[in-house]
Amino acid sequence: MNKKKIFNDPVYGFVTIPTELLFDLIEHTYFQRLRRIQQLGLTMFVYPGALHTRFHHALGAMHLMTLALRTLKDKGVKISAREGEAAMAAILLHDIGHGPLSHALERSIFDDVHHEAISLHLMRKLNAQFGGALDLAIAIFEGTYDRPFFHQLVSSQLDMDRLDYLNRDSFYTGVQEGRPGADRLIKMLTVVDERLVLEEKAVYSIENFLVSRRLMYWQVYLHKTVTSAEQMVIRIMQRARDLVRAGVQVPAAPNLHFFLSRNVKQREFEQDDQILRRFTRLDDTDVWGAVKLWADHPDKVLNYLAQSLLDRHLFKITLQTEPFDDEFQLGIVDLIAEHFKLPAHDAAQLMLTGRISNNAYDADGQDPIDVLTKSGRVVNVAEASDLPNIRAISQRVEKHYICYPKEIL
């Protein structure tokens, strides 16, 4: 069978699958599930075109990895065929552990189970199925391989994951200001002492990348309406979970119902293959199917939240720099209770609070973006730039939010 397939990607054009192992990984049921998980969760409530999937993103990140490896080889970096394939496999599988609606439900369906840990566990399962062919890919993914620049290409503050999702998300949302200039950044990559750096002439391109990332976070990923929608679906799952565990009948697909009814820990994922099998059959269709059913549920809180989400009747959201005081929150709960004729405990379920934060670059964190100066020194990009923007956008900005039904106004 011909396994050198070509995908026609709307962002990059033709994308080639360069090896048989990568093709077989893409064909595997674990990876095919990513077709049914949207990359941006509920962002389509604000940007109607944001309907692309984790499958798109993984293929795109793999494509950028092939370009990065080719650039490094052209600059004399020794990269074997085995290392190249492993790096591409690591980036291809980096999101394989995502659950339904990507990040939105990571902590409401599961308890302290993170997609990175599930990704690693699934990679190990695949490695067993493929006779150890992913040993090096897993070492690169974990950061234990003795050539750290490979891990940096997969996971760092300027990796192929970030370059693709910024490129792809700006394309599908139509937010053109979010394009990170990936082509030029990749062309500027090089390696010094087995660590990834960029040539000094890339400083302004790095700055553009960081500004684009900051803009995409506030304008897309943390958009206040998207935040409202995501908090609503999180509360829907929490309410359904609480009802199920209290013995109330709540219809759902069997695999979703299993996780709603049980407090599954990371250790159980790793020890029980049946739990892992249930997880790998979960996707967005399970969640949306359940939300449609719950719009007719006798529980007033659950059916109101579900119907509101289906109709895009989203909660009003207010943002401010300081936390909302307790008296104000109690006042909101009282208004909800009065309007919907609910007891105070149930009324509190229709008020959502929390905080969002973002810094586009952590100048003092692990894996900073390093620049190779013309004099041969390697310095943090925050020192290499003669503009103050990079230091400025490395400052964390935090906002507190409160969401509640518009009817109470």
N, C-alpha and C positions, 0 to 999 in steps of 0.2 A: 504494500500500500504506500502511496506517495504521502509522506508526512511533512514535506516542505510546503506547507500551506501559506497562503497570503490572505490577510484580512484588509479590507478597505476601510480605513479609519477616517472619520470625518475631520479629525484634528490634524493628523499627520499624513494622510494619504495611505499608500500601500505599506503594510507592516508584515514582515516575513517572520515566520516561526523557524529559527535557524537550525534546531536539532530535533531528533526524534523524541528524546526525553521530554523536552519542553512541550512538544505536541501532545504526548501522552498525558502529561500533567494537565494540560488544558482540557483534554477530553474526559478527565476523571470526574466522577459525580460530585466530589467536594468542590471542584472549581466551577463546574457548570451551574451550581447553586447560585454563584455570584451574579448570574444573569437576572436573577429574581430578587436582587437586593439593590435598591436605588442608592447611588453614591451620596446624594444630598438629602436623603430622608424626606422631610416635609417642605423643603425649600421651594418645591413647585407651587406652593400656595402663594408665593410672591413672584417667582420667576417661572412662568408656565413651561419654558423649554427645558428646565432642569430635571429631565427624566432619564438621564444616563445612569448606568449601573456600575457596580464594583467590577464587573467583568470588563467593561470598557477601560476602566482606570488601570486594572492590573496589566492588560495588554499594552496600554500606552506607556506605563512605567517600564515594562520590559523593553519596549522599543527605544525609549530614551537611554536605558542601560546599554543597549547595543551601540548606540551612538557614542556614549561616554567611553566605553571600552575601546572603540575604534580610535577615538581621539587620543587616548592615553598610549595605545600601541604606536600610533604615528609619531608620538613624542619620545619613543624609545623605552617606554615602561614595559618590562617583560611580563606578559600575561599569557599563561598557557590556555589551551583550548578547554581543559578541565576547569580551570579557574573561571574562565569566561562563562561557561555553561552554568556553573554553580552560582555565580553572581546573578545571572538572568533568572535562574530558578528561584533564588531567594527573593528577588523583587517581585516576581510573578506571584509568589505565594504569600507575600507579606500581609495581605488583608483577608486571607482565606478563613480566618476565624470570626469575621464580622457576623453579627446576628441581624435580625430583621430591622429595617429602617436605619441601618448603620449605627451611628453613635446614640441616637435618640433613646433607644430602649436598653442600652447596655447594662444599666443598673436597676431597671424596673422589672424585667423578666428574670434576670439572674441576680445572685447575691455575691457581690465581690468577685465576679468572674470577668476578666478583661479579655478583649478580643486578641491582644498580643499573645497572651498565654495560650488561648485556644489555637491560634495560628501555629504556634510552635508545636503544640501537641499533635495537630493535624499533619504538620510537616513530618513529624516522627512516625506517625502512622503510615503516611505515604512512603517514607523511606523504607519501612519494613516491607511494604508491598513491592517496591521497586528494587529490592535486594541491596540496599545500602547506597544507591545512586545519589542520594541527597545528603550524604555525610558532610561534604564540604559546604553545600548550600546552607545547612543548618548551622555550621560553625560560623559562616559569614553572617547569617541572620542574628545569631547570639552575640557576635562580636568577639569570638574566641580564636578566630583564625589569626595567624601571626603576621598578616599583612592588613593592617586596620583600614586602609583606604577602601577595601572592598565593602566593609561594613558601613563606612561613611557614605558610600554611593547608595546604600539601601536605607540607612537611617542616620540622619544627622540634620543640621540646620539648613543644609543646602543639598538635598538628596534627590534621587530620581522620582521618589514618591511625591515630594512637594512640587517639584517642577511639573509633573504631569497633572496633579489635581488642580493646581492653579491654572495651567493652560486649558485643561478640559472644562473646569467649572466656569471659567470666564467665557469660554466658547458657548457652552450650553445655556448659561444665564443671560448672555448678551452684554455682560459687564466688561467691555473691552479694556478698561483701565486696569483690569486685574491680570493682564497678560504679563508673564514674568520675564520674557526675553530668553527663553530656555535655550534656543539654538546657540546664541553667542556665549552664554554661560558655560555650556558644555564644551564649546571650542576652546575656552580659556582654562579648562581643567588641566592639572598636571599633578605629579606626585613627588614629594620630597621626604626622604627618610620614611618611606612607606605610609605617609599620611597625605590626604587629599588637600591640595591647595589650588588657588586660582592665580593666574598671572596678574600683575599689578594693573595692567590696562583694563582689567575687568571690574575695577572698583565701582565705576558708575553703573555698570550693569548689575552688580550686586546690590547697590543702593536701589536701583529700579525694582529689582526682585523683592526686596524687603518692603518697599513702599506698596508694591502691588499686593503683597501678602497681607499687610495691615489693612489695606483698603478692602480686600476680599473678606476679611474676617468681619469688619464692621458693616459692610454693605451687603454681604451674602450670608456667611456662616452664622453670625451673631445678629443679623437683622432682627429688629424687635418683633416684627410680625412672625418671622420664622421661629423665634424664641417662644412666642405665645403658643403657636401651633405645636411645637415640640413638647412644651410643658403640659399641654392638654393631653397629648397621646400618652405621655408618661403617667399622668394622673389617671387616665382611663385604665391603663394596665395595672396600676397600683390598686385601684378600686376593685377591678375584676379579681385580682389576686387575693385581696382581703375578703371579698365575698366568698370565693371558692374555699378558702381556708377556714371560713366560718360555717361551712356546710351548705351554703346557698348554691342552687343550681345555676351555673353560668355556662352557656353553650360555647364551645370553641373546638377547633380541629384538635384531634387527640394529642399531637405533639406539643402544641401550645398549651393545652389544658394541663398536660403533665408538668410543665415548668411553672404554671400558675399555682399548681397545687402543692409543689414541693420546693423547699429551700435548698437548691442544689449548689454545692460548693465546688471549687476548682478541683479538689482532690477526687471528688466523685466523677467528674468528667474524665479524669485520667485513669481511674480504676474500673469504671463500668462502661464497656463498649456500647451497651444498649442506650445509655444516656447520650453518649456521643452520636450514636446513630439518629436518635431523636433530634438532636441539635442540628445535624447536617441536613435534615429534612425541613427545617424551619426557614421561612423566608417572608417577604413582605405580604404575599398573598394570604398567609395565615392571619396576619394582623388585621388586614383590611376586611377579610371575611368575617372575623370576629367582631370588629367594630360595627359592621352592618347588622349583625345579629343583635348586638347589645343596644342598638338604637331602639329596640322594642322591649328591652328588659324591664321588669317591674320595679327594679331599683331606680328611684328618681335621679340620683346623682349620676349613675352609670349611663342611663338612657339619654339624659340631657347632654352629657359630655360627648357621647358617641354621635348623637344626631347633629350636634353643633359642629363637630369636626367634619362629618360627611358633607354638611351644607356650607362649609367654610364660614360658619358663624363664630369667628374666633374671639377670644377674650380680649378686652381692652388691656393694654399693657402700658405701664408707666415706668420710666427709668430715672434714676437719680444717683448721685455719687455717694450718698450716705444711706445706711439701712433705714427702712421704714419703721417708725416707732410703733410700739405695741398698741398704743391707744388708737392709732390710725387703722391698724390691721383689725382690731376688735370692732371698730366702726364698720369696716367693710363686711365682716362676717355677719354683723347684726343686720345690715341692709340685705345681704343675700338670704339670710334666714327669713326675714320679713317678706321679701318678694316671692320666694319659692316655697314658703310655708314649710321650712325644714328645721329640724332641731339643730342646735348650735354645732354639734360635732359633725353632722353631715354638711352643714353650710360651710364649714371650714374647708371641706374638700373641694369647694368651688373657688377658693382663693389660692393662688399659686405665688410663691415668693422664692427668691434666690438671688444669685449674682452671676454675672458673666465678666470675664476678664480676657485680656489679650496683650501680649507684647510680641511684636513681629520678629524680634531678634534678642536672644539672651547673650549679651556680650560677655558676661562673666560665667556662663554655664559650660557644661561639657560639650565637646565637639564644636568649638566656635568656628566661624568661617575664617579661614586663614588665607593670607595673601602673600605671594612671593614677590618681594620688591626687586627692582632692577639691580640693587646691590647684593642680592642673594639672601637677604634676611627674610624670615617668615614671621609675619605679624598679624595680629587680629585686625579684621577689616575695619573695626571701629577706630583703630589707630592709623590705618593706611589712608582713610578717606580724609580729604581736606574740607569736607562739608560736615556740618554738625548734625545732619539728619539721622545718621545711623545711631549715634548715641541717644538722640531724642526718641526714636521709635523703639529703642530697646527698653524704654520705661514702661512698666506694666500699668495699664489703665483698667480700672475695675468699676463696674456699674451694678447697682442693685435694681431689681425689678419686682413689680407686683402685678399680677394678672387677675381679672375677675370679670364676670358676665356684664356685658354692656347694658343689659336691661335694668340693672339696679341704679343707673344714672337717671 
